[in-house]
Amino acid sequence: MLQIQLLRENPEKVIERLKIKNFDAENIVNEVLTLDIEIRGAKKRLDENLAEQNKMAKEIGMLFKTGKAAEAAVVKEKTAVMKSEEKELQATVDAKTDELNRKMVLLPNMPHTSVAPGKGAEDNEIVYSEGDASDLGDDALPHWELVKKYDIIDFELGTKITGAGFPVYKGKGAKMQRALINFFLDSATEAGYEETQPPYVVNEASAYATGQLPDKEGQMYYVNEDNLYLIPTAEVPITNIFRDMILKETDFPIKRCAYSACFRREAGSYGKDVRGLNRLHQFDKVEMVQIEHPDRSYETLEQMKQYGMSLLQRLGLPFRVLRLCGGDISFTSALTYDLEVYSKAQRKWLEVSSISNFESYQANRLKLRFKDGNGKTRLAHTLNGSALALPRIMASIIENYQTKDGIVVPEVLRKYTGFDIID
């Protein structure tokens, strides 16, 4: 959530920057500022009311002490009227504050100055590419045919058990999946991230704090009776560890990683390319989260991007890095890099990681603060990224490493799988 102080001081800047995200903020900003003026006016009258009541209380005490009970009774009647006014003023403050907060959460995060305008994915900027992105030829098979040939992932069985988008990994396919998880977790630990095992369901406050609610409510699986949500990513529970905390400046950087299953309804994705592992309702992912000092968060974002790239380099996969334009960046992000691997059999790029700096947007909702060197309380910055999401990594490995003898296992994974080839 944006800070109200920013809207008070420079509403024109907020409106102009949010146009980069193709978001017309003018009406909401004006409504917020009107509510803010009304709230501050009501609070001022409330403070004056309370001060006057306090003054009257002292006056009543003095009148009783001097035997002026009748005059004290008159003042007490006035305080009764003022107490009634106090309740009305407090109700006004509470109601208008709730309304202001409902308006504020409708405003997306302001994009970083490096974020270019654009309508969608076609306007994203390629900032780096590496590896051979040539096709394998007409004889190459897509992964959904290869997994059936080698009996390592069963899409039909998953549909039988649950529904489309819930595949069953079998034999060497299950071992390969576990190998990737262990490889990603071990690599993150070596990079200084503390491994954490979070819950897979969160409450409404947690989903709100990281920005899933109200923006992505339709994308989340909801447990109605318990008012809980299945997590779309481990970012949500990991970041909420630090909700309502005041950190010390020396605590930075805080680095956490977590493996989890992720659950996404993917509402509205029908008609897109959803075949095979390209788009699932349940998938595995290792997530990295950092809590950082505002002065260093963009340096940290670059480090996280480089770390994600290093994983793809070690897996030997062709990849590219995109800086997302305003029309493709998420509601909560200030700047996002996407990492994409090339699927040689499908002849297309597949997103495997989004690495984002949210600046203070999440921290404001989380009430995640720190004391700086001058003792001033400030909002921290939050960052996260996939390191990495497994389905499309699996798809790319299966397709890019296919040979006439089977699917070769990337060398870095062999100590985890215990085999060199899937045949």
C-alpha positions as CSV (number, residue, x, y, z in Angstrom):
1,M,0.0,0.0,0.0
2,L,1.3,3.5,-0.9
3,Q,2.0,5.8,2.0
4,I,-0.6,8.5,2.6
5,Q,2.2,11.1,3.1
6,L,3.3,10.6,-0.5
7,L,-0.2,11.3,-1.8
8,R,-0.5,14.4,0.4
9,E,2.8,15.8,-0.8
10,N,2.8,14.9,-4.4
11,P,-0.5,13.5,-5.8
12,E,0.4,14.6,-9.3
13,K,3.5,12.4,-9.3
14,V,1.5,9.4,-8.1
15,I,-1.1,9.8,-10.8
16,E,1.5,10.3,-13.5
17,R,3.7,7.3,-12.5
18,L,0.7,5.0,-12.2
19,K,-0.1,5.8,-15.8
20,I,3.0,3.7,-16.7
21,K,1.0,0.7,-15.3
22,N,-2.0,1.8,-17.4
23,F,-3.8,2.7,-14.2
24,D,-5.9,5.9,-14.0
25,A,-5.5,6.9,-10.4
26,E,-6.9,10.4,-10.5
27,N,-10.3,9.7,-9.1
28,I,-9.1,7.4,-6.3
29,V,-6.3,9.8,-5.3
30,N,-8.7,12.7,-5.1
31,E,-11.2,10.6,-3.0
32,V,-8.4,9.6,-0.7
33,L,-7.2,13.2,-0.2
34,T,-10.7,14.3,0.5
35,L,-11.2,11.6,3.1
36,D,-7.8,12.4,4.6
37,I,-8.8,16.0,5.1
38,E,-12.1,15.0,6.6
39,I,-10.3,12.5,9.0
40,R,-7.8,15.0,10.1
41,G,-10.5,17.6,10.7
42,A,-12.5,15.1,12.7
43,K,-9.5,14.1,14.7
44,K,-8.7,17.8,15.5
45,R,-12.3,18.3,16.8
46,L,-12.0,15.0,18.7
47,D,-8.7,16.2,20.3
48,E,-10.3,19.5,21.2
49,N,-13.3,17.7,22.7
50,L,-11.2,15.5,24.8
51,A,-9.0,18.4,26.0
52,E,-12.2,20.3,27.0
53,Q,-13.6,17.3,28.8
54,N,-10.3,17.0,30.7
55,K,-10.5,20.7,31.6
56,M,-14.1,20.3,32.8
57,A,-13.2,17.3,34.9
58,K,-10.7,19.4,36.8
59,E,-13.3,22.2,37.1
60,I,-15.9,19.8,38.5
61,G,-13.4,18.5,41.1
62,M,-12.6,22.1,42.2
63,L,-16.3,23.0,42.4
64,F,-17.1,20.0,44.6
65,K,-14.1,20.8,46.9
66,T,-15.4,24.3,47.4
67,G,-19.0,23.2,48.1
68,K,-20.5,24.4,44.8
69,A,-22.4,21.1,44.0
70,A,-25.1,22.8,42.0
71,E,-22.5,24.5,39.7
72,A,-20.6,21.2,39.4
73,A,-23.8,19.5,38.3
74,V,-24.3,22.0,35.5
75,V,-20.8,21.4,34.2
76,K,-21.4,17.6,34.5
77,E,-24.4,18.0,32.2
78,K,-22.2,19.8,29.6
79,T,-19.6,16.9,29.8
80,A,-22.4,14.4,29.1
81,V,-23.2,16.3,25.9
82,M,-19.5,16.4,25.0
83,K,-19.1,12.6,25.6
84,S,-21.9,12.0,23.2
85,E,-20.2,14.3,20.7
86,E,-16.9,12.4,21.4
87,K,-18.6,9.1,20.4
88,E,-19.9,10.6,17.2
89,L,-16.6,12.0,16.3
90,Q,-14.7,8.8,17.0
91,A,-17.3,6.9,14.9
92,T,-16.7,9.3,12.1
93,V,-13.0,8.9,12.3
94,D,-13.2,5.1,12.3
95,A,-15.7,5.0,9.4
96,K,-13.8,7.4,7.2
97,T,-10.5,5.7,8.1
98,D,-11.9,2.3,7.0
99,E,-13.2,3.9,3.8
100,L,-9.8,5.5,3.2
101,N,-8.0,2.2,3.6
102,R,-10.4,0.5,1.2
103,K,-9.6,3.2,-1.4
104,M,-5.8,3.0,-0.7
105,V,-5.6,-0.7,-1.4
106,L,-7.0,-0.1,-4.8
107,L,-3.9,1.9,-5.8
108,P,-1.1,-0.3,-7.2
109,N,2.6,0.3,-6.3
110,M,4.4,3.0,-8.2
111,P,6.7,1.6,-10.8
112,H,10.4,2.4,-10.6
113,T,11.7,5.1,-13.0
114,S,13.4,2.4,-15.1
115,V,10.0,0.7,-15.9
116,A,9.0,1.5,-19.5
117,P,5.5,2.1,-20.7
118,G,3.8,-0.8,-22.5
119,K,0.6,-2.7,-22.9
120,G,1.7,-6.3,-22.1
121,A,4.4,-9.0,-22.5
122,E,5.2,-8.0,-26.0
123,D,6.6,-4.7,-24.8
124,N,9.0,-6.2,-22.2
125,E,12.7,-5.4,-22.6
126,I,15.2,-8.2,-23.1
127,V,18.2,-7.2,-21.0
128,Y,20.2,-10.4,-21.3
129,S,20.3,-13.7,-23.0
130,E,22.6,-16.7,-22.9
131,G,22.8,-20.2,-24.4
132,D,21.7,-21.8,-27.6
133,A,18.1,-21.0,-28.4
134,S,18.0,-22.9,-31.7
135,D,15.4,-25.5,-32.4
136,L,16.0,-29.3,-32.1
137,G,14.4,-30.1,-35.4
138,D,11.2,-31.6,-36.6
139,D,11.9,-34.9,-34.9
140,A,12.0,-33.4,-31.4
141,L,9.1,-34.2,-29.1
142,P,7.4,-31.9,-26.7
143,H,7.6,-32.9,-23.0
144,W,4.0,-34.1,-22.8
145,E,4.8,-36.8,-25.3
146,L,8.2,-37.6,-23.8
147,V,6.9,-38.1,-20.3
148,K,4.3,-40.6,-21.6
149,K,7.0,-42.4,-23.6
150,Y,9.3,-42.8,-20.5
151,D,6.3,-43.1,-18.0
152,I,7.6,-40.3,-15.7
153,I,4.6,-37.9,-15.4
154,D,1.0,-38.9,-15.8
155,F,-1.4,-36.1,-16.7
156,E,-4.5,-38.4,-17.2
157,L,-4.0,-40.0,-13.7
158,G,-3.9,-36.6,-12.1
159,T,-7.1,-35.6,-13.9
160,K,-8.7,-38.8,-12.6
161,I,-7.7,-38.1,-9.0
162,T,-8.3,-34.4,-8.9
163,G,-8.7,-32.6,-12.2
164,A,-6.7,-31.0,-15.0
165,G,-3.6,-29.2,-13.8
166,F,-2.7,-31.7,-11.1
167,P,-0.1,-34.1,-12.6
168,V,1.3,-37.2,-11.0
169,Y,5.1,-37.6,-11.0
170,K,6.3,-41.2,-11.2
171,G,9.5,-43.1,-10.9
172,K,12.4,-41.2,-12.3
173,G,10.2,-38.2,-12.9
174,A,9.4,-38.0,-9.2
175,K,13.1,-38.4,-8.4
176,M,14.0,-35.7,-10.9
177,Q,11.5,-33.3,-9.2
178,R,12.9,-34.0,-5.8
179,A,16.5,-33.6,-7.2
180,L,15.6,-30.1,-8.4
181,I,14.1,-29.1,-5.1
182,N,17.1,-30.3,-3.2
183,F,19.5,-28.6,-5.7
184,F,17.6,-25.3,-5.4
185,L,17.5,-25.4,-1.6
186,D,21.1,-26.4,-1.2
187,S,22.1,-23.6,-3.6
188,A,20.1,-21.1,-1.7
189,T,21.6,-22.1,1.6
190,E,25.1,-21.7,0.1
191,A,24.1,-18.2,-1.0
192,G,23.2,-17.3,2.6
193,Y,19.5,-17.9,2.7
194,E,18.0,-19.5,5.8
195,E,15.8,-22.4,4.9
196,T,12.3,-22.2,6.3
197,Q,9.3,-24.7,6.1
198,P,6.1,-22.5,6.1
199,P,2.5,-23.5,6.3
200,Y,0.7,-24.0,3.0
201,V,-2.4,-22.2,4.1
202,V,-2.6,-18.6,5.4
203,N,-5.3,-16.4,7.0
204,E,-6.9,-13.4,5.4
205,A,-4.5,-10.9,7.2
206,S,-1.5,-12.6,5.7
207,A,-2.9,-12.6,2.2
208,Y,-3.8,-9.0,2.6
209,A,-0.4,-8.0,3.9
210,T,1.5,-9.2,0.9
211,G,-1.0,-7.9,-1.6
212,Q,-2.8,-11.0,-2.7
213,L,-6.0,-9.5,-1.4
214,P,-8.0,-7.8,-2.7
215,D,-6.1,-7.9,-6.0
216,K,-5.8,-11.7,-6.7
217,E,-8.7,-13.1,-4.7
218,G,-10.0,-14.9,-7.8
219,Q,-6.7,-16.7,-8.3
220,M,-6.5,-18.3,-4.9
221,Y,-8.1,-21.5,-3.6
222,Y,-10.3,-20.6,-0.6
223,V,-11.2,-22.8,2.4
224,N,-14.5,-21.3,3.1
225,E,-15.4,-22.9,6.5
226,D,-12.0,-21.9,8.1
227,N,-11.6,-18.6,6.1
228,L,-8.1,-19.7,5.0
229,Y,-6.3,-19.5,1.6
230,L,-4.0,-22.0,0.0
231,I,-0.8,-20.2,-0.8
232,P,0.0,-19.2,-4.4
233,T,3.7,-19.0,-3.4
234,A,5.8,-19.3,-0.3
235,E,6.4,-15.6,-0.5
236,V,3.1,-15.1,1.4
237,P,3.9,-17.0,4.6
238,I,7.6,-16.2,4.6
239,T,7.1,-12.5,4.3
240,N,4.4,-12.5,6.9
241,I,6.9,-13.9,9.5
242,F,7.9,-10.2,9.8
243,R,4.4,-8.7,10.0
244,D,4.1,-6.1,12.8
245,M,7.8,-6.2,13.6
246,I,10.3,-3.4,14.3
247,L,13.8,-4.5,13.2
248,K,17.2,-3.1,14.0
249,E,19.3,-1.6,11.2
250,T,21.9,-4.3,11.9
251,D,19.3,-7.0,11.1
252,F,19.6,-6.4,7.4
253,P,19.8,-8.2,5.1
254,I,17.3,-10.9,6.1
255,K,17.4,-13.7,3.7
256,R,14.9,-16.6,3.7
257,C,14.2,-19.4,1.3
258,A,11.5,-22.0,1.3
259,Y,10.2,-24.9,-0.8
260,S,6.5,-25.3,-1.0
261,A,3.7,-26.6,-3.2
262,C,1.9,-23.7,-4.8
263,F,-1.8,-23.5,-5.6
264,R,-3.3,-21.2,-8.3
265,R,-6.8,-21.4,-9.8
266,E,-5.5,-19.7,-12.9
267,A,-9.0,-18.2,-13.4
268,G,-9.3,-16.6,-16.8
269,S,-6.4,-18.5,-18.3
270,Y,-8.6,-20.8,-20.4
271,G,-7.7,-20.6,-24.1
272,K,-4.0,-20.0,-23.4
273,D,-1.4,-22.6,-24.0
274,V,-2.0,-24.8,-20.9
275,R,-0.8,-28.1,-22.3
276,G,1.5,-30.4,-20.2
277,L,3.5,-28.6,-17.5
278,N,3.2,-25.1,-19.0
279,R,0.4,-24.1,-16.7
280,L,-0.7,-26.0,-13.5
281,H,-3.0,-25.5,-10.6
282,Q,-0.5,-27.2,-8.2
283,F,3.2,-27.0,-8.7
284,D,6.4,-27.0,-6.7
285,K,8.7,-24.0,-6.2
286,V,11.6,-22.8,-4.2
287,E,11.2,-19.1,-3.2
288,M,13.7,-16.6,-2.0
289,V,12.7,-13.6,0.1
290,Q,14.8,-10.7,1.4
291,I,14.0,-7.9,3.8
292,E,16.4,-5.1,3.1
293,H,17.3,-1.5,4.0
294,P,15.7,1.0,1.6
295,D,19.1,2.4,0.5
296,R,20.3,-1.1,-0.7
297,S,17.2,-2.8,-2.1
298,Y,17.9,-2.2,-5.7
299,E,21.5,-3.4,-5.3
300,T,19.9,-6.5,-3.7
301,L,17.5,-6.9,-6.6
302,E,20.4,-7.1,-9.0
303,Q,22.1,-9.7,-6.8
304,M,18.9,-11.8,-6.7
305,K,18.6,-11.6,-10.5
306,Q,22.2,-12.8,-10.9
307,Y,21.6,-15.6,-8.4
308,G,18.6,-16.8,-10.4
309,M,20.6,-16.6,-13.6
310,S,23.4,-18.7,-12.0
311,L,21.0,-21.6,-11.4
312,L,20.0,-21.7,-15.0
313,Q,23.7,-21.6,-16.0
314,R,24.4,-24.5,-13.8
315,L,21.5,-26.5,-15.3
316,G,22.8,-25.7,-18.8
317,L,19.6,-24.2,-20.0
318,P,19.3,-21.4,-22.6
319,F,17.7,-18.4,-20.9
320,R,16.9,-14.7,-21.2
321,V,16.2,-11.9,-18.7
322,L,13.3,-9.5,-19.2
323,R,12.6,-6.2,-17.5
324,L,8.9,-6.0,-17.4
325,C,7.1,-3.0,-18.8
326,G,4.3,-1.1,-17.0
327,G,1.5,-3.2,-18.6
328,D,3.0,-6.5,-17.5
329,I,4.4,-5.7,-14.1
330,S,2.4,-6.9,-11.1
331,F,0.1,-4.7,-9.0
332,T,2.4,-4.7,-6.0
333,S,5.8,-4.6,-7.7
334,A,8.0,-1.5,-8.3
335,L,10.4,-3.4,-10.6
336,T,10.4,-7.0,-11.9
337,Y,12.8,-9.1,-13.8
338,D,11.5,-12.3,-15.4
339,L,13.8,-15.2,-16.2
340,E,12.7,-17.4,-19.1
341,V,14.1,-20.7,-20.4
342,Y,13.9,-21.7,-24.0
343,S,11.9,-24.9,-24.8
344,K,13.5,-26.2,-27.9
345,A,10.8,-28.7,-28.8
346,Q,7.9,-26.2,-28.2
347,R,10.0,-23.5,-29.8
348,K,8.9,-20.9,-27.2
349,W,10.1,-19.1,-24.1
350,L,8.8,-20.2,-20.7
351,E,8.8,-18.0,-17.6
352,V,10.5,-19.8,-14.6
353,S,11.1,-16.9,-12.2
354,S,9.9,-13.4,-11.4
355,I,12.2,-11.4,-9.2
356,S,10.7,-8.2,-7.8
357,N,11.4,-5.3,-5.5
358,F,8.2,-4.1,-3.8
359,E,10.0,-1.2,-2.0
360,S,7.8,-0.2,1.0
361,Y,4.5,-1.2,-0.6
362,Q,4.2,-4.6,1.2
363,A,6.0,-3.3,4.3
364,N,3.3,-0.6,4.7
365,R,0.6,-3.3,4.8
366,L,2.8,-5.6,7.0
367,K,3.7,-2.7,9.4
368,L,7.3,-4.0,8.9
369,R,9.6,-1.3,10.2
370,F,13.1,-0.7,11.4
371,K,14.9,1.9,13.6
372,D,17.6,3.7,11.6
373,G,20.8,5.1,13.0
374,N,19.0,8.3,14.2
375,G,16.4,6.4,16.0
376,K,13.7,7.2,13.4
377,T,11.2,4.5,12.6
378,R,11.0,3.7,8.9
379,L,9.5,1.2,6.6
380,A,11.7,-1.7,5.3
381,H,11.8,-2.9,1.7
382,T,10.7,-6.4,0.7
383,L,11.9,-8.4,-2.3
384,N,11.3,-11.9,-3.5
385,G,11.8,-14.2,-6.5
386,S,11.4,-17.8,-7.6
387,A,14.6,-19.8,-7.4
388,L,13.1,-21.6,-9.2
389,A,9.6,-22.7,-10.2
390,L,9.8,-26.4,-11.2
391,P,7.2,-27.2,-13.9
392,R,8.7,-25.3,-16.8
393,I,12.2,-26.1,-15.6
394,M,11.2,-29.8,-15.8
395,A,9.6,-29.2,-19.3
396,S,12.7,-27.5,-20.6
397,I,15.1,-30.1,-19.2
398,I,13.0,-33.0,-20.6
399,E,12.8,-31.4,-24.0
400,N,16.3,-29.8,-24.4
401,Y,18.1,-32.9,-23.0
402,Q,16.3,-35.4,-25.1
403,T,18.4,-37.8,-27.2
404,K,17.7,-41.0,-29.2
405,D,18.7,-43.0,-26.1
406,G,16.6,-41.1,-23.5
407,I,16.6,-37.9,-21.5
408,V,20.0,-37.0,-20.2
409,V,20.1,-35.7,-16.6
410,P,22.0,-32.3,-16.2
411,E,25.3,-33.0,-14.6
412,V,24.6,-30.8,-11.5
413,L,21.6,-33.0,-10.6
414,R,23.2,-36.4,-10.9
415,K,24.3,-36.5,-7.3
416,Y,20.7,-36.0,-6.3
417,T,19.0,-38.3,-8.8
418,G,21.5,-41.2,-8.6
419,F,21.1,-41.8,-12.4
420,D,22.5,-40.1,-15.5
421,I,19.7,-40.7,-18.0
422,I,15.9,-41.4,-18.1
423,D,15.4,-44.3,-20.5
